């Protein structure tokens, strides 16, 4: 991945509730076979933030990718799963 650089702190997706970097997880939807990316907060406090990105891609789509630099268009959907502001206080 020559076109991409390592992400430095503060340049990655951040929780809009507490400002902590968001964690991520990639799964395959068991019903549809679609690749789903989850972003969620594991920062301090009891605030909650979680979203999913439905990529529109399946493993069979990845197998079709043969030519480097070729662009494939798919529609993605973003779904907010949880959001609650309850910041940690000492």
Order of alpha helices (4+ residues) and beta strands (2+ residues): beta-beta-beta-alpha-beta
